[in-house]
Amino acid sequence: METKAEVLKAIREFKEKTAKKEGVAFLQSLITSLPQQYQENNIQQDYANDIEEAIPWPEDLPEEAYHGLIGEIVRAIEPYTEADNVALLMSFLTAIGNYIGKDIYTKVAADTHGTNIFTLLIGDTAKARKGTSLGPVREVFRRIDEEYIKTKNVEGLASGEGLIWAIRDPIVEYIKDKKTGEFKKEVVDLGVEDKRLLVTESEFATILKRMQREGNILSPIIRQAWDGYKIQSLSKNNPAIVTEPHVSIIGHITVEELRNHLRNVELFNGFANRFIWQCVRRSKLLPEGPVVPDAVYNEIIQKLVDVFKWVKENKGEIYRDDEATEFWKVVYPMLTEGKDGTIGAITSRAEAQVLRLSLLYAILDKSKVIKRRHIESAIAIWQRSEQSVEFVFGDKTGDTIQDSIMEALKQKPMTQTEIYRNVFNSNVQATKIKEALQKLSAKGKVTCIVEQTKTKPKKIWVTVEWAKKYGNLKQ
């Protein structure tokens, strides 16, 4: 192999010849002792593709996720739909959790968690049949409680104020008595007694776009809705509030739309991590579009009605049994372990999501305690959610400066000055570039090769992958 000095010299001369489009050929002629696969045309291909490995589509849900009644429902409907099993499972879990309401819950420390969850189904294309999964869900609940589907299932969210108004508390105002001149409280709007709301948004990108408008309060309202505490607008012109909301959301979006429209602010302000993300795609082709038989629906409905009756008879807190408590102690560190960047921001509410899912599995078993198997089922869903996030965002750090530097260094080695001038056109503070390089170095993504010159050492920044191949970095 060439010495480190020879490689550095090659890098310097390579950059000089790049402008003449002779760089790759020149590098090939110098690095003669590379293995055969790096020579000839492969040199150019290897250099251009000096990136991290592609992230595969998330694995199928393991059997643990299909535990109990939810598994029976999915297996029963699956032959009659092109929808992904994951989409069916998550859509039914979300709808069931909303229908149950706030009467049953679990706690960790001072935090109360109910059965409301937010699901985001991410299609590989616009034809991923994301929305197909909603049909059977609506039909089941239409047959169980038609009034619920008519009044509690809304399509789309235009504004945060609209969400509040849909489940508002009674509005009380002080009205001046014309005779006495005194002000008295009067109910000017009776509000909505049933605080359940199942939001289905087939064009979730629309919500992301609306949140970008100045003054739009959708993001904080959606976050408050997931928390289950009081929702209100700070606008003096909107007196409506909701003190006991029970809101669930099923959103549909494509990978491309998500990458294009989800801003950093929503990634890091807690909006994104309140959703359980699941990549979905068409499971099969059914040209004739078979109808789910009444017998299938009737069996599902009978079992769900039995569950809902059990809930009314067992209101209150559900605890973990001893085995589940010990198991929770084991998995809790894994669930709360922080991750870097975008992926870390989106998955940082793992323990809360797993708690809510485990509660749902326990309820569907009509169990008065959360058992280990319920937590295992919840974790199975969550692990695939993490895989989905990784598939969508890959190695994005969530820091635009770091991401830009990484993209540039994947193309060619650069000094810090070259990064400042060529990547950012001298429009980003040099200190921020310095900090970004240090963070990338700490994460093991970049390193620098020091070249000795007549004046002072010259630091050339490269990706770690590049350095391992061409910079004589120890493996």
C-alpha positions in Angstrom: 0.0 0.0 0.0 1.0 3.6 -0.5 2.3 5.5 2.5 0.2 8.1 4.3 2.3 10.9 2.7 1.8 9.5 -0.8 -2.0 9.3 -0.2 -2.1 12.9 1.0 -0.1 14.0 -2.0 -2.5 12.2 -4.2 -5.4 13.9 -2.5 -3.8 17.3 -3.1 -3.1 16.7 -6.7 -6.5 15.1 -7.2 -8.2 18.2 -6.1 -6.1 20.3 -8.4 -7.1 18.2 -11.3 -10.8 17.8 -10.4 -11.5 21.2 -12.0 -10.3 19.7 -15.3 -12.4 16.6 -14.8 -9.2 14.5 -14.6 -9.3 13.7 -10.9 -10.6 10.2 -10.9 -8.4 9.0 -13.7 -5.4 10.6 -12.0 -6.2 9.0 -8.6 -6.5 5.7 -10.3 -3.1 6.0 -11.9 -1.4 6.8 -8.5 -3.1 4.3 -6.2 -1.8 1.2 -8.0 -1.6 -1.2 -5.1 -5.3 -1.0 -4.3 -7.2 -4.3 -4.7 -8.5 -5.0 -8.2 -12.1 -4.1 -7.3 -11.0 -0.5 -6.7 -9.3 -0.2 -10.1 -10.6 0.9 -13.5 -14.2 1.9 -13.5 -14.7 0.7 -10.0 -12.5 3.4 -8.6 -15.0 6.0 -9.9 -18.0 4.0 -8.7 -16.5 3.3 -5.2 -15.5 6.9 -4.7 -18.9 8.3 -5.8 -20.8 5.8 -3.6 -18.7 6.4 -0.5 -21.8 6.5 1.7 -23.4 4.5 4.5 -25.2 1.4 3.5 -28.9 1.7 2.4 -31.4 1.1 5.2 -33.8 -1.7 4.3 -37.6 -1.6 4.5 -38.8 -2.4 8.1 -39.2 -6.1 8.9 -42.7 -7.7 9.2 -44.2 -7.4 12.6 -43.3 -10.4 14.8 -46.0 -12.7 16.1 -46.0 -10.9 19.5 -47.7 -7.9 17.9 -50.6 -10.1 16.8 -51.3 -11.3 20.3 -54.9 -11.7 21.4 -58.0 -10.1 19.8 -56.2 -7.6 17.7 -54.4 -10.4 15.9 -57.7 -12.2 15.4 -59.2 -9.1 13.8 -56.3 -8.6 11.4 -56.1 -12.2 10.4 -59.8 -12.3 9.8 -59.9 -9.2 7.5 -56.5 -9.7 5.8 -57.7 -12.0 3.0 -60.2 -9.4 1.8 -58.0 -6.3 1.6 -54.9 -5.0 -0.2 -54.0 -3.1 3.0 -50.8 -3.9 4.8 -51.3 -6.0 8.0 -49.4 -3.3 9.9 -51.8 -0.6 8.7 -54.8 -2.7 9.7 -53.4 -3.5 13.1 -52.4 0.1 13.9 -55.7 1.6 12.6 -57.8 -0.8 14.7 -55.7 -0.2 17.8 -56.0 3.5 17.4 -59.8 3.4 16.8 -60.3 0.9 19.7 -58.2 3.1 22.0 -60.4 6.1 21.1 -63.7 4.4 21.6 -62.7 3.1 25.0 -62.3 6.7 26.3 -60.6 8.0 29.4 -62.3 5.6 31.9 -59.3 3.2 32.1 -55.6 4.2 32.3 -52.2 3.3 33.7 -49.6 5.3 35.5 -45.8 5.7 35.8 -44.8 8.0 38.6 -47.0 11.1 38.3 -47.8 10.5 34.6 -51.1 9.1 33.5 -51.4 7.3 30.2 -54.7 6.4 28.6 -55.6 4.5 25.5 -55.4 7.3 23.0 -52.5 6.9 20.5 -51.4 8.8 17.3 -50.5 6.6 14.3 -48.7 7.8 11.2 -48.8 5.3 8.3 -46.1 6.1 5.8 -46.5 4.6 2.3 -43.6 3.9 0.0 -45.6 5.4 -2.8 -49.0 7.1 -3.2 -50.4 3.6 -4.1 -49.4 2.0 -0.9 -53.0 1.4 0.0 -52.6 3.3 3.3 -56.2 4.5 3.3 -57.6 1.1 2.4 -57.1 0.0 6.0 -59.6 2.5 7.3 -62.6 1.0 5.4 -62.9 -2.1 7.7 -62.3 0.0 10.8 -65.1 2.4 10.0 -67.4 -0.5 9.0 -66.8 -2.3 12.3 -67.5 0.8 14.4 -70.5 1.8 12.2 -72.1 -1.5 13.0 -71.2 -1.2 16.7 -72.1 2.5 17.2 -73.2 4.5 14.1 -73.6 7.7 16.1 -69.9 7.5 17.1 -68.8 7.3 13.5 -71.0 10.1 12.5 -70.0 12.5 15.3 -66.7 11.4 16.7 -64.8 10.4 13.6 -63.7 13.5 11.7 -61.7 13.6 8.4 -58.9 16.2 8.4 -57.8 19.0 10.7 -58.0 22.6 9.3 -56.9 24.3 12.5 -56.1 23.9 16.2 -59.2 26.0 17.0 -61.3 23.5 15.0 -60.1 20.6 17.0 -60.9 22.4 20.3 -64.3 23.4 19.0 -65.2 19.8 18.1 -65.0 18.7 21.8 -65.3 22.0 23.6 -66.4 22.4 27.2 -69.5 24.5 28.0 -68.7 28.2 27.4 -69.6 30.5 30.2 -69.6 34.3 29.9 -70.4 37.2 32.2 -73.5 38.8 31.0 -74.7 42.2 32.3 -78.3 42.1 33.7 -80.2 44.9 32.0 -82.3 45.5 35.1 -79.8 45.3 38.0 -76.6 46.2 36.1 -74.9 43.3 37.7 -72.8 40.7 35.8 -73.9 37.1 36.1 -72.4 33.9 34.7 -74.4 32.4 31.9 -73.8 29.4 29.7 -73.7 30.7 26.2 -72.7 27.4 24.6 -73.5 23.9 26.0 -70.3 22.4 24.6 -69.8 18.8 23.7 -70.2 16.2 26.5 -68.4 13.3 24.7 -64.7 14.3 24.6 -63.6 11.5 22.3 -62.4 12.4 18.8 -60.9 10.1 16.2 -59.2 12.2 13.6 -58.4 10.5 10.3 -56.2 12.5 7.9 -55.6 10.8 4.5 -53.4 13.7 3.4 -51.2 14.3 6.5 -48.9 16.4 4.4 -51.7 19.0 4.4 -51.4 19.2 8.2 -47.6 19.7 8.0 -48.0 22.5 5.4 -50.7 24.2 7.6 -48.4 24.1 10.6 -45.9 26.2 8.7 -48.2 29.1 8.4 -47.6 32.0 10.8 -50.0 32.0 13.7 -51.2 28.4 13.1 -51.5 26.6 16.4 -52.1 23.0 15.1 -48.7 21.7 16.4 -49.1 22.7 20.1 -52.8 21.7 20.1 -52.0 18.3 18.7 -49.3 17.9 21.4 -51.7 18.9 24.1 -54.3 16.5 22.8 -51.9 13.5 23.0 -51.0 14.5 26.6 -54.7 14.3 27.5 -54.7 17.4 29.6 -56.4 20.8 29.1 -56.4 22.1 25.5 -56.9 25.8 24.9 -55.9 28.5 22.5 -54.2 31.6 23.9 -56.2 33.8 21.6 -58.6 36.1 23.4 -61.1 35.7 20.6 -61.4 32.0 21.1 -62.7 31.3 24.6 -63.2 27.6 24.0 -61.2 25.0 26.1 -61.3 21.3 26.5 -60.4 20.0 30.0 -60.7 16.2 29.5 -59.8 15.5 25.8 -59.5 12.0 24.4 -58.1 12.5 20.9 -56.6 9.8 18.6 -55.1 10.4 15.2 -54.6 8.2 12.1 -52.5 9.9 9.5 -51.4 8.8 6.0 -48.4 10.2 4.2 -45.8 9.1 1.7 -42.1 8.9 2.4 -41.3 11.7 0.0 -44.0 14.0 1.5 -42.7 13.4 5.0 -39.1 14.2 4.1 -40.2 17.3 2.2 -42.7 18.8 4.7 -41.7 17.8 8.2 -39.6 20.8 9.5 -36.9 20.6 12.1 -39.1 22.5 14.6 -41.7 19.7 14.5 -39.0 17.1 14.7 -37.6 18.6 17.9 -40.5 20.2 19.7 -42.2 17.0 20.6 -44.7 16.9 17.8 -43.1 14.0 15.8 -42.4 11.8 18.9 -46.1 11.7 19.9 -46.8 9.6 16.8 -46.1 5.9 16.3 -44.6 5.7 12.8 -45.2 2.7 10.6 -44.0 2.2 7.0 -46.7 0.3 5.0 -47.3 -0.9 1.5 -49.8 -2.8 -0.5 -49.9 -6.4 0.7 -51.4 -8.1 -2.3 -53.3 -7.4 -5.6 -57.1 -8.1 -5.4 -58.5 -7.0 -8.8 -62.0 -8.1 -7.8 -62.0 -6.3 -4.5 -63.8 -8.9 -2.4 -66.2 -7.8 0.3 -65.6 -8.8 3.9 -68.3 -11.3 4.7 -70.9 -10.3 7.3 -70.0 -13.4 9.3 -66.5 -12.1 9.7 -67.7 -8.7 10.8 -70.2 -10.2 13.2 -67.6 -12.3 15.0 -65.3 -9.3 15.4 -68.1 -7.0 16.6 -69.3 -9.5 19.2 -65.8 -9.8 20.7 -65.2 -6.0 20.7 -68.6 -5.3 22.2 -67.7 -7.8 25.0 -64.4 -5.9 25.5 -66.2 -2.5 25.7 -68.7 -3.9 28.2 -65.8 -5.1 30.3 -64.2 -1.7 30.2 -67.3 -0.1 31.7 -67.3 -2.6 34.5 -63.6 -2.1 35.3 -63.0 1.6 35.2 -59.9 3.1 36.8 -56.2 2.3 36.9 -54.7 -0.8 35.5 -51.4 -1.9 37.2 -48.6 -4.2 36.1 -48.3 -7.5 37.8 -45.1 -8.6 39.5 -43.6 -10.3 36.5 -44.5 -7.4 34.2 -43.0 -5.0 36.8 -39.7 -6.9 36.8 -39.7 -7.1 33.0 -40.4 -3.3 32.8 -37.3 -2.7 34.9 -35.2 -4.6 32.4 -36.6 -2.9 29.2 -36.9 0.6 30.7 -33.2 1.5 30.2 -33.4 0.3 26.6 -36.6 2.4 25.9 -35.2 5.5 27.5 -31.7 5.4 26.0 -31.3 8.5 24.0 -30.3 8.5 20.3 -28.7 11.2 18.3 -30.3 13.6 15.8 -33.5 13.2 13.9 -34.1 9.5 14.8 -33.5 10.3 18.5 -35.9 13.2 18.5 -38.7 11.1 16.9 -38.3 8.1 19.1 -37.6 9.9 22.4 -41.1 9.1 23.8 -40.6 5.3 23.5 -41.5 4.3 27.1 -44.7 6.3 27.0 -45.8 4.8 23.7 -45.0 1.3 24.9 -47.0 1.9 28.1 -50.1 3.0 26.1 -49.8 0.0 23.7 -49.4 -2.5 26.6 -52.5 -1.0 28.2 -54.4 -1.6 25.0 -53.2 -5.2 24.7 -54.3 -5.8 28.4 -57.7 -4.4 27.8 -58.2 -6.5 24.6 -57.4 -9.5 26.8 -59.9 -8.2 29.4 -57.1 -8.4 31.9 -57.2 -6.4 35.1 -53.4 -6.2 35.1 -50.8 -5.5 32.4 -48.7 -8.7 32.0 -45.3 -9.3 30.5 -46.8 -10.6 27.2 -48.6 -7.3 26.8 -45.4 -5.3 27.2 -43.7 -7.7 24.7 -46.4 -7.1 22.2 -46.1 -3.3 22.6 -42.3 -3.5 22.2 -42.7 -5.5 19.0 -44.8 -2.6 17.5 -42.4 0.0 18.8 -39.3 -1.7 17.5 -40.8 -1.7 14.0 -41.7 2.0 14.5 -38.0 2.7 15.1 -37.1 0.8 12.0 -39.6 2.9 10.0 -38.1 6.1 11.3 -34.7 4.9 10.4 -35.9 4.0 6.9 -37.4 7.4 6.3 -34.6 9.6 7.7 -31.5 7.3 7.5 -28.4 9.0 8.9 -29.8 12.5 9.1 -28.6 14.3 12.2 -31.3 16.8 12.3 -28.7 19.5 12.2 -28.7 21.1 8.7 -25.0 22.2 9.0 -23.9 18.7 9.9 -26.0 17.2 7.2 -24.6 19.6 4.6 -21.0 18.8 5.6 -21.6 15.1 5.5 -23.1 15.3 2.0 -20.2 17.4 0.8 -17.5 15.1 2.3 -19.1 12.1 0.7 -18.2 13.7 -2.6 -14.6 14.6 -1.8 -12.2 15.5 1.0 -12.1 19.1 2.1 -10.4 21.4 4.5 -12.4 23.4 7.0 -11.8 26.6 4.9 -13.1 24.8 1.8 -16.2 23.7 3.6 -16.8 27.3 4.7 -16.4 28.7 1.2 -17.6 26.0 -1.1 -20.3 24.3 0.9 -21.8 27.3 2.7 -20.7 30.1 0.4 -19.2 31.9 3.4 -22.8 32.4 4.7 -22.5 30.3 7.9 -20.4 31.4 10.9 -17.1 29.7 11.0 -17.6 28.8 14.7 -20.8 26.8 13.8 -18.9 24.9 11.1 -16.2 24.1 13.7 -18.8 22.9 16.2 -20.5 20.8 13.6 -17.2 19.1 12.5 -16.4 18.4 16.2 -19.8 16.8 16.7 -19.5 14.7 13.6 -16.0 13.6 14.7 -17.3 12.7 18.1 -20.0 10.6 16.5 -17.4 8.7 14.5 -18.7 10.0 11.1 -15.7 12.1 10.0 -12.1 12.4 10.8 -9.2 14.5 9.5 -5.8 13.5 7.9 -3.0 15.9 8.8 -0.8 16.9 5.9 2.6 18.4 6.6 3.4 21.5 4.6 6.3 24.0 4.6 4.4 26.4 6.8 2.0 24.6 9.1 0.1 21.2 9.2 -3.0 21.1 7.0 -6.1 19.3 8.2 -8.1 17.6 5.5 -11.6 16.4 6.6 -12.9 13.1 5.2 -15.7 10.7 6.1 -14.5 7.8 8.2 -15.5 5.4 5.4 -13.3 7.3 3.0 -10.4 7.3 5.4 -10.7 3.5 5.9 -10.4 2.9 2.2 -7.9 5.5 1.1 -6.4 7.2 4.1 -4.6 4.2 5.8 -6.9 4.5 8.9 -6.6 1.5 11.1 -9.5 -0.9 10.6 
